[in-house]
């Protein structure tokens, strides 16, 4: 005896209606918090870029020292 296959499906909503309902659930941050977070991301990105550049430069100088 085969199991009965469920053919009843929930009605599909419009994709745009579902998207709109999801966007309504988002809690947007205020401008002050957004500004602080943006500054933090930019500063950390610059610092990491400088650190990577310094490490890369030191590695290159070390390799050049070993080759010569």
Biotite code that builds the C-alpha atoms (Angstrom):
import biotite.structure as struc

atoms = struc.array([
    struc.Atom([0.000, 0.000, 0.000], chain_id="A", res_id=1, res_name="UNK", atom_name="CA", element="C"),
    struc.Atom([1.532, 3.305, -1.091], chain_id="A", res_id=2, res_name="UNK", atom_name="CA", element="C"),
    struc.Atom([1.465, 6.339, 1.116], chain_id="A", res_id=3, res_name="UNK", atom_name="CA", element="C"),
    struc.Atom([-0.948, 8.993, 0.009], chain_id="A", res_id=4, res_name="UNK", atom_name="CA", element="C"),
    struc.Atom([0.793, 11.905, -1.659], chain_id="A", res_id=5, res_name="UNK", atom_name="CA", element="C"),
    struc.Atom([-0.291, 15.257, -0.320], chain_id="A", res_id=6, res_name="UNK", atom_name="CA", element="C"),
    struc.Atom([-1.413, 17.394, -3.220], chain_id="A", res_id=7, res_name="UNK", atom_name="CA", element="C"),
    struc.Atom([-2.913, 20.274, -1.250], chain_id="A", res_id=8, res_name="UNK", atom_name="CA", element="C"),
    struc.Atom([-0.499, 23.181, -1.383], chain_id="A", res_id=9, res_name="UNK", atom_name="CA", element="C"),
    struc.Atom([-0.693, 26.521, 0.323], chain_id="A", res_id=10, res_name="UNK", atom_name="CA", element="C"),
    struc.Atom([-1.668, 29.312, -2.040], chain_id="A", res_id=11, res_name="UNK", atom_name="CA", element="C"),
    struc.Atom([1.368, 31.157, -3.352], chain_id="A", res_id=12, res_name="UNK", atom_name="CA", element="C"),
    struc.Atom([1.665, 34.813, -2.533], chain_id="A", res_id=13, res_name="UNK", atom_name="CA", element="C"),
    struc.Atom([2.993, 37.289, -4.971], chain_id="A", res_id=14, res_name="UNK", atom_name="CA", element="C"),
    struc.Atom([6.802, 37.462, -4.797], chain_id="A", res_id=15, res_name="UNK", atom_name="CA", element="C"),
    struc.Atom([6.638, 41.236, -4.434], chain_id="A", res_id=16, res_name="UNK", atom_name="CA", element="C"),
    struc.Atom([4.124, 41.022, -1.590], chain_id="A", res_id=17, res_name="UNK", atom_name="CA", element="C"),
    struc.Atom([6.395, 38.602, 0.230], chain_id="A", res_id=18, res_name="UNK", atom_name="CA", element="C"),
    struc.Atom([9.372, 40.877, -0.358], chain_id="A", res_id=19, res_name="UNK", atom_name="CA", element="C"),
    struc.Atom([7.459, 43.893, 0.949], chain_id="A", res_id=20, res_name="UNK", atom_name="CA", element="C"),
    struc.Atom([6.386, 42.021, 4.072], chain_id="A", res_id=21, res_name="UNK", atom_name="CA", element="C"),
    struc.Atom([10.013, 41.019, 4.738], chain_id="A", res_id=22, res_name="UNK", atom_name="CA", element="C"),
    struc.Atom([11.194, 44.611, 4.309], chain_id="A", res_id=23, res_name="UNK", atom_name="CA", element="C"),
    struc.Atom([8.546, 45.724, 6.803], chain_id="A", res_id=24, res_name="UNK", atom_name="CA", element="C"),
    struc.Atom([10.117, 43.387, 9.398], chain_id="A", res_id=25, res_name="UNK", atom_name="CA", element="C"),
    struc.Atom([13.511, 45.120, 9.151], chain_id="A", res_id=26, res_name="UNK", atom_name="CA", element="C"),
    struc.Atom([14.439, 47.397, 12.029], chain_id="A", res_id=27, res_name="UNK", atom_name="CA", element="C"),
    struc.Atom([16.371, 50.239, 10.426], chain_id="A", res_id=28, res_name="UNK", atom_name="CA", element="C"),
    struc.Atom([19.050, 52.000, 12.458], chain_id="A", res_id=29, res_name="UNK", atom_name="CA", element="C"),
    struc.Atom([18.930, 55.710, 13.139], chain_id="A", res_id=30, res_name="UNK", atom_name="CA", element="C"),
    struc.Atom([21.254, 58.144, 11.336], chain_id="A", res_id=31, res_name="UNK", atom_name="CA", element="C"),
    struc.Atom([23.580, 58.631, 14.323], chain_id="A", res_id=32, res_name="UNK", atom_name="CA", element="C"),
    struc.Atom([24.245, 54.897, 14.724], chain_id="A", res_id=33, res_name="UNK", atom_name="CA", element="C"),
    struc.Atom([24.623, 54.467, 10.973], chain_id="A", res_id=34, res_name="UNK", atom_name="CA", element="C"),
    struc.Atom([27.187, 57.277, 10.887], chain_id="A", res_id=35, res_name="UNK", atom_name="CA", element="C"),
    struc.Atom([29.199, 55.801, 13.763], chain_id="A", res_id=36, res_name="UNK", atom_name="CA", element="C"),
    struc.Atom([29.219, 52.348, 12.199], chain_id="A", res_id=37, res_name="UNK", atom_name="CA", element="C"),
    struc.Atom([30.234, 53.755, 8.812], chain_id="A", res_id=38, res_name="UNK", atom_name="CA", element="C"),
    struc.Atom([33.147, 55.659, 10.351], chain_id="A", res_id=39, res_name="UNK", atom_name="CA", element="C"),
    struc.Atom([34.221, 52.538, 12.246], chain_id="A", res_id=40, res_name="UNK", atom_name="CA", element="C"),
    struc.Atom([34.195, 50.419, 9.083], chain_id="A", res_id=41, res_name="UNK", atom_name="CA", element="C"),
    struc.Atom([36.172, 53.008, 7.100], chain_id="A", res_id=42, res_name="UNK", atom_name="CA", element="C"),
    struc.Atom([38.785, 53.463, 9.862], chain_id="A", res_id=43, res_name="UNK", atom_name="CA", element="C"),
    struc.Atom([39.259, 49.718, 10.362], chain_id="A", res_id=44, res_name="UNK", atom_name="CA", element="C"),
    struc.Atom([39.512, 49.172, 6.598], chain_id="A", res_id=45, res_name="UNK", atom_name="CA", element="C"),
    struc.Atom([42.210, 51.848, 6.310], chain_id="A", res_id=46, res_name="UNK", atom_name="CA", element="C"),
    struc.Atom([44.131, 50.430, 9.281], chain_id="A", res_id=47, res_name="UNK", atom_name="CA", element="C"),
    struc.Atom([44.010, 46.903, 7.877], chain_id="A", res_id=48, res_name="UNK", atom_name="CA", element="C"),
    struc.Atom([45.121, 48.203, 4.486], chain_id="A", res_id=49, res_name="UNK", atom_name="CA", element="C"),
    struc.Atom([48.130, 49.921, 6.083], chain_id="A", res_id=50, res_name="UNK", atom_name="CA", element="C"),
    struc.Atom([49.022, 46.810, 8.113], chain_id="A", res_id=51, res_name="UNK", atom_name="CA", element="C"),
    struc.Atom([48.820, 44.600, 5.015], chain_id="A", res_id=52, res_name="UNK", atom_name="CA", element="C"),
    struc.Atom([50.937, 47.069, 3.013], chain_id="A", res_id=53, res_name="UNK", atom_name="CA", element="C"),
    struc.Atom([53.615, 47.149, 5.729], chain_id="A", res_id=54, res_name="UNK", atom_name="CA", element="C"),
    struc.Atom([53.730, 43.358, 6.048], chain_id="A", res_id=55, res_name="UNK", atom_name="CA", element="C"),
    struc.Atom([53.852, 43.001, 2.259], chain_id="A", res_id=56, res_name="UNK", atom_name="CA", element="C"),
    struc.Atom([56.685, 45.534, 2.019], chain_id="A", res_id=57, res_name="UNK", atom_name="CA", element="C"),
    struc.Atom([58.673, 43.781, 4.759], chain_id="A", res_id=58, res_name="UNK", atom_name="CA", element="C"),
    struc.Atom([58.159, 40.408, 3.106], chain_id="A", res_id=59, res_name="UNK", atom_name="CA", element="C"),
    struc.Atom([59.288, 41.801, -0.239], chain_id="A", res_id=60, res_name="UNK", atom_name="CA", element="C"),
    struc.Atom([62.419, 43.334, 1.323], chain_id="A", res_id=61, res_name="UNK", atom_name="CA", element="C"),
    struc.Atom([63.168, 40.060, 3.091], chain_id="A", res_id=62, res_name="UNK", atom_name="CA", element="C"),
    struc.Atom([62.831, 38.069, -0.124], chain_id="A", res_id=63, res_name="UNK", atom_name="CA", element="C"),
    struc.Atom([65.000, 40.568, -2.014], chain_id="A", res_id=64, res_name="UNK", atom_name="CA", element="C"),
    struc.Atom([67.626, 40.349, 0.765], chain_id="A", res_id=65, res_name="UNK", atom_name="CA", element="C"),
    struc.Atom([67.695, 36.556, 0.492], chain_id="A", res_id=66, res_name="UNK", atom_name="CA", element="C"),
    struc.Atom([67.931, 36.572, -3.307], chain_id="A", res_id=67, res_name="UNK", atom_name="CA", element="C"),
    struc.Atom([70.820, 39.065, -3.533], chain_id="A", res_id=68, res_name="UNK", atom_name="CA", element="C"),
])
